[in-house]
């Protein structure tokens, strides 16, 4: 009984020691983060969580504080801010255009570019072991961390500061870049095309999953009827389905292929 008590006390002190080391690493970068954000941080814990990827918990499982919940919250904040901008900027465009354009503005590549621009990599806590040679995996981690950071800003300093940050680093750098108006929702395009051609609606099947839980790679096939018409891969099913749809679209846009399938 006494032995178990001593073990708990030892674990408690060990956890505090680990926390102290991590807090020091984070606070060493606090000034840099505040300079980047342009305001005084009130609640440091929000930002420590925002900048801790779940892969880091494999090194320090006692922490139990990855950025996944803040990523969820920040994603909603980001989408609302971008939706507001587009709603005002394109007053004559319909809901379909606004939805597709927002998806393009907040896609993983754009979020990664913004995260790279502000030097987020130097502030992140993550397990490098699983990312060696994986550019795609690191882009996802950076994009997710940026969303988590937006969530932290909104909770710590309010929506006004979150909106300023999104405009500065996500919206304004791309307003002169017309590529954000391109429709990258390949699943939606494929659905519309198959409907117009009176072909079977596309369905998707996961062919393979590989890699550790926090860094999985999915391979998905897009079917039209019983026929595979595209295959794609990505760090989640959604990305893989979009890649499979993109390949299927390329094939369907060949009129002879459409006739063969019909």
Buried (B, 14 or more C-beta within 10 A) or exposed (E): EEEEEEEEEEEEEEBEEBBEEBBEEBEEBBEEBEEBBEBEBEEBEBBBBBBBBBBBBEEBEEBEBBBBEBBEBBBEBBBBBBBEBBEEEEEEEEEEBBBBBBBBBBBBEBBBBBBBEBEBEEBBBBBEEBBEEBEBBBBBBBBBBBBBBBBBBBBBBEEEBBBBBBBBBBBEBBEEEEEBEEEBBBBBBBBEBBEEBEBBEBEBEEBEEEEEEBBBBBBBBBBBEEEBBBBBBBBEBEBBBBBBBBBBBEBBEEEEBBEEBE
